[in-house]
Structure formats: structure tokens, C-alpha cells
């Protein structure tokens, strides 16, 4: 019964970590696009135009960091639970 419960907890943990992982690429893709744009168009007007995009990107990064921290916290709790039950 304990093995079954541990497997279910592990599956939940892995599913959540994979969900967090899937959210990484879209944020990185936008960041890469912005960096490429800046490399090719680095001037005052371009930088000014990117302020709104920066705020959006920063919000996405902040949310990603919260999601990743939640996944890390869940992984830590899972490991602690395994250690307590062994």
C-alpha cells in the first residue's frame, strides 16, 4: 500500500514538474526573439518600443519562477516524505 501511495505521489510530482518544464520554452522563445531583435536593431527607439514587451516578458518570467519554485518545493516534500517513511 505504501509503495502504491509513493508511486502515485511520484507520478503527481513528475506530472507537475513536466508541466513546469513545458512552460519554460515559450518564455525562453520570447526572450530569444527579443535578444535577436535587440542585436539587429539596437537604438533608442527600439529600446523604448520594447518597454511594454519587457513588462510582459518579466511577468512571464516571474510566473515561471513561481511555478518552478512550486515544483521544487513539491519535490523536496516528496523526498522528505520518503526519508521519514524509510
Backbone bond lengths (Angstrom), bond angles and torsions (degrees), N, CA, C in turn:
res aa  C-N    CA-C-N  psi(-1)  N-CA   C-N-CA  omega(-1)  CA-C   N-CA-C  phi
1 X - - - 1.460 - - 1.531 109.94 -
2 X 1.336 115.43 -40.55 1.469 118.77 -179.92 1.527 110.88 -66.95
3 X 1.332 116.46 -39.38 1.471 120.45 177.71 1.527 109.80 -62.59
4 X 1.312 117.24 -42.43 1.462 121.18 179.26 1.529 110.17 -62.54
5 X 1.337 117.05 -44.01 1.458 121.10 179.57 1.527 110.50 -64.47
6 X 1.330 116.47 -42.16 1.460 120.88 179.63 1.519 110.56 -64.00
7 X 1.319 116.61 -42.52 1.466 119.78 177.64 1.526 111.25 -61.68
8 X 1.330 117.04 -41.53 1.467 120.72 178.85 1.527 110.43 -64.23
9 X 1.340 116.83 -42.05 1.463 120.53 177.81 1.523 110.49 -63.91
10 X 1.325 115.79 -41.80 1.465 120.65 179.61 1.527 110.37 -62.91
11 X 1.326 116.65 -43.44 1.466 120.16 179.58 1.529 110.25 -61.69
12 X 1.325 116.99 -44.24 1.466 120.95 177.97 1.522 110.17 -59.77
13 X 1.317 116.31 -45.29 1.459 121.40 179.70 1.527 110.82 -60.98
14 X 1.314 117.80 -47.47 1.463 121.99 -179.34 1.533 110.29 -63.61
15 X 1.326 117.02 -41.37 1.470 120.36 178.27 1.527 110.79 -60.20
16 X 1.323 116.92 -43.50 1.462 120.26 -179.77 1.519 111.57 -68.52
17 X 1.308 116.53 -37.67 1.464 119.56 178.52 1.534 110.25 -67.72
18 X 1.312 117.15 -38.65 1.471 119.97 177.12 1.520 110.88 -66.45
19 X 1.340 116.86 -36.78 1.467 120.05 177.28 1.530 109.86 -63.57
20 X 1.324 116.76 -42.28 1.471 120.29 177.17 1.528 110.02 -64.12
21 X 1.320 116.56 -40.05 1.467 121.05 179.38 1.529 111.08 -61.86
22 X 1.345 116.96 -39.71 1.466 120.31 179.91 1.527 111.83 -64.93
23 X 1.329 117.08 -26.31 1.460 120.00 -179.97 1.525 111.84 -81.02
24 X 1.306 117.94 -11.59 1.462 120.60 -178.67 1.527 111.25 -71.30
25 X 1.319 117.91 -48.41 1.466 121.31 -172.72 1.529 113.55 -60.39
26 X 1.336 119.99 -44.28 1.471 117.84 178.66 1.534 112.73 -60.14
27 X 1.316 116.81 -38.96 1.471 119.60 178.92 1.521 110.01 -67.51
28 X 1.319 116.73 -43.94 1.461 120.05 179.08 1.528 111.34 -64.86
29 X 1.308 116.85 -35.31 1.459 120.54 179.13 1.525 110.93 -62.70
30 X 1.327 116.71 -45.56 1.468 120.45 177.77 1.520 109.79 -62.84
31 X 1.317 116.93 -42.69 1.462 120.97 179.28 1.531 110.73 -61.50
32 X 1.323 117.28 -43.83 1.469 120.64 178.25 1.528 110.82 -61.36
33 X 1.339 115.94 -43.31 1.468 119.91 178.85 1.530 110.79 -60.70
34 X 1.306 117.32 -42.80 1.460 120.85 -179.57 1.527 111.11 -65.99
35 X 1.315 117.15 -41.68 1.467 120.83 178.61 1.524 109.95 -63.28
36 X 1.324 117.28 -44.09 1.457 121.00 178.55 1.529 110.86 -61.84
37 X 1.338 116.08 -43.94 1.456 120.42 177.85 1.532 110.68 -58.49
38 X 1.320 116.06 -45.82 1.465 119.82 -179.92 1.524 111.84 -63.95
39 X 1.303 116.39 -38.31 1.464 119.04 179.57 1.527 111.36 -61.69
40 X 1.321 116.01 -35.82 1.460 120.26 -176.51 1.528 113.40 -91.18
41 X 1.305 117.76 -20.87 1.465 120.57 -173.12 1.524 112.47 -134.01
42 X 1.292 117.44 39.08 1.455 120.42 -174.97 1.531 109.91 -73.66
43 X 1.315 114.59 99.36 1.452 120.98 173.71 1.524 108.21 -153.20
44 X 1.317 117.81 171.54 1.457 121.78 -174.12 1.527 111.72 -61.27
45 X 1.335 117.60 -40.93 1.464 120.48 -178.79 1.526 110.73 -64.86
46 X 1.312 117.63 -43.16 1.461 121.19 -179.97 1.521 110.41 -63.74
47 X 1.318 116.69 -43.57 1.464 120.24 -179.93 1.527 109.85 -63.27
48 X 1.319 117.26 -42.70 1.463 121.17 178.41 1.526 110.87 -61.79
49 X 1.313 117.25 -41.28 1.465 121.70 -179.00 1.521 111.85 -66.70
50 X 1.314 116.73 -24.02 1.462 120.25 -176.91 1.524 113.59 -85.82
51 X 1.317 118.55 -5.10 1.463 119.63 -177.20 1.526 112.21 -57.08
52 X 1.330 117.00 -44.57 1.466 120.17 177.84 1.515 111.62 -64.58
53 X 1.311 115.58 -41.68 1.463 119.82 178.11 1.526 110.72 -63.50
54 X 1.321 115.77 -37.61 1.459 119.97 179.66 1.529 110.19 -61.79
55 X 1.326 116.23 -44.67 1.463 119.39 -179.84 1.530 110.91 -61.63
56 X 1.320 116.07 -42.35 1.469 120.07 177.67 1.522 110.58 -62.99
57 X 1.319 115.96 -46.93 1.461 120.55 179.72 1.523 110.51 -62.39
58 X 1.323 117.14 -42.21 1.464 120.58 179.36 1.521 110.28 -61.29
59 X 1.335 116.28 -40.64 1.467 119.61 176.84 1.513 111.59 -62.37
60 X 1.331 116.63 -41.24 1.472 120.58 178.27 1.521 111.15 -64.86
61 X 1.323 116.54 -41.58 1.471 120.58 179.40 1.521 109.67 -65.63
62 X 1.333 116.75 -43.35 1.465 119.97 179.28 1.524 111.00 -60.13
63 X 1.344 117.16 -43.78 1.459 120.52 178.69 1.523 110.71 -64.64
64 X 1.322 116.31 -40.92 1.461 120.65 178.06 1.517 110.42 -60.59
65 X 1.322 117.41 -44.07 1.460 120.81 178.91 1.526 111.35 -62.56
66 X 1.330 117.00 -40.11 1.469 119.55 177.06 1.531 110.31 -63.64
67 X 1.341 116.65 -43.46 1.472 120.02 178.84 1.520 111.46 -62.44
68 X 1.321 115.56 -42.61 1.466 119.21 -179.72 1.527 110.21 -66.47
69 X 1.341 117.81 -40.00 1.459 120.00 179.03 1.529 110.38 -64.43
70 X 1.336 116.41 -38.99 1.459 120.20 177.55 1.528 110.06 -61.41
71 X 1.340 117.28 -43.32 1.469 120.90 178.82 1.525 110.65 -64.86
72 X 1.332 117.06 -40.20 1.469 120.84 178.31 1.527 109.91 -63.83
73 X 1.340 116.69 -44.89 1.460 120.57 179.30 1.522 111.22 -60.68
74 X 1.319 116.58 -40.96 1.465 120.15 178.64 1.528 110.98 -66.16
75 X 1.323 116.60 -39.54 1.472 119.98 177.58 1.526 110.10 -63.81
76 X 1.329 116.56 -43.12 1.467 119.93 177.96 1.517 111.46 -61.45
77 X 1.330 116.69 -43.93 1.463 120.67 179.12 1.525 110.69 -62.96
78 X 1.313 116.32 -39.04 1.463 121.03 178.99 1.529 110.26 -62.49
79 X 1.330 116.44 -46.16 1.472 120.71 -179.71 1.528 110.19 -64.95
80 X 1.339 117.38 -43.51 1.465 120.14 177.68 1.514 111.10 -59.71
81 X 1.326 116.90 -41.15 1.446 121.60 179.13 1.537 110.46 -62.76
82 X 1.320 116.39 -42.28 1.457 119.73 177.88 1.526 110.69 -63.32
83 X 1.315 116.24 -41.77 1.468 120.41 -178.95 1.525 111.33 -65.70
84 X 1.321 117.07 -37.83 1.468 121.11 -179.53 1.511 111.35 -70.08
85 X 1.312 116.67 -30.88 1.470 120.23 -176.28 1.524 112.74 -93.43
86 X 1.330 116.86 3.83 1.477 116.83 -179.53 1.497 110.90 -100.97
